[in-house]
């Protein structure tokens, strides 16, 4: 055999061996790529399922917590209803509990688990994977919004009584329980505070902090009736326990005996807030106006949590807690 023939034979042998090695390498790479495909595709499915479950649990917990003040016996059913509305069956809900965190029955915790069939992972011996999600919603007091420009003293807060008044006050001629909030003054600003509420209160919780504001002197009868008539003319499409109801507003509570000490343009100290339902207003003698309504124990609103752990009255809201 010539040297050329020997060289060609050896080349063919080496080439054949290399083809076998390449085939092994390609097979290995395909397995690795398939493993990556399993991770990418199946991880995406698990992530999307987790997101859907979490959104459903968040909504169920919040809806159930808002049910507590109305009827605590229906709270857990409300959680199931909202879970189902978001695509989670009752069988997938593994926990649905009413908790007492700071106050009796002030939180709801819901958990869900779903088995997800995988696409590529079965090649690696993994056919399905469980996905879990949970949410806890807590009822808390929240910072006030839509504050009406009238102040009542602590001793005058009586459930069901018609105590928010802007009528004659005997010898206290210059002040009729109206407030002059910072940023704008005068009859036009006062009327707008009635119509739209004042939404720039201090960021610190009241109580324990307090807030000092000026009084609005005079009976301001015209702006009062204009603001009241505006509110009464709006459609009430939500319950009276919802701050979006135009007849529901937040009224400042003043330190006891404050109005009896006020003469002329002065200041008063706000120590808390109460929920007031507006029923109407009447013109008194010589244009004096009296605002009529009653106090409610609570109403729902939207805002930042304040005074977590305090008794649940006044303006409250449900917050995702953990």
C-alpha positions, 0 to 999 in steps of 0.5 A: 500500500502506497503512502497516499493510500495509507493516508487516505485510509487513516483520514477516513477512519479518523473522520468516521470516529469524529462523526461518531463524537459529533453525533454524541455531542449534538445529542447532548446539546439537544438534551441540554436545549430541551432542558432549557426549553422546559425551564423557560416555557414551563417557568413562564406557565408557572409564573403566569399561574402564580400571578393569576392566583395572587391577583385572585387572592388579593381581590378576595381578601379585600372584598371579604374584609370590606364585608366584615362591618356589614355582616361578619357571617357572610365574610367567608362566602364573599371571599369564595365569591370573589375568588370564583369571579377571578377564576379560582374554584372553591376547591382550590381555596385551601384557607379562608379565615377571619382573623383578629389582629388588632381588633376583633374580626379585623382581617381576612386571610385566603390561600389557594393552590393549583396543580399545573400540568407542564409541557416540556418538563415531563421529559425530565420526569416532572409532570406537574407542579403546585402553585400557591398564593395567599393574601391577608387584608386588614381593616384599618383607619385611614387618613381623612379625605373630602373633609367638610368645613364644619366642626363639632365638639367632642361632647356633641357627637351622638349617634343619630342626632342632628348636631351639625348646625350653622344656625343662630348661636345666641351670643356667639354672633361671629362664629357659626361652626364653620371652618376656614381651611388653609390654602384658600379663604372666603365664601367661594372657597368655603362653598367648594369645601362643601361641594368637593371636600378639603383634601390637604389635611396633615399627613400625621395621624389624628389622633394622637396628633392634632390640627389647628385651623382658623374659623370662618366668621359669619353665617355664610348662608348663601355659599352654604345653601349653594354647596348643600344644594349641589350635593343633594342634586348629585345621584347617590349611586353607592351605599351610604357607607361609601365615602363616594356617596355625595351625602357622606362627608368627614367632619372635624371633631374639635377639642371639647368646649372649643366653640364656647371659647371662640370670639371673632376670627380665631383658631380651633383645634381638631382632635379627630374626625367623624362620618356625617350623613347629610340630610339637608339644610334649612334657612332660618331667620335673617338668612341663618342656615342650619345643616341637618343630618346624623353621624354614622359609626363608619364609612369606607374610603380610599387613602393611606392607613393611619392609626393601625390598631385603633378602634374601627370607627370613622373613616376605615378601609381594607388594606393588603397586610401581608 
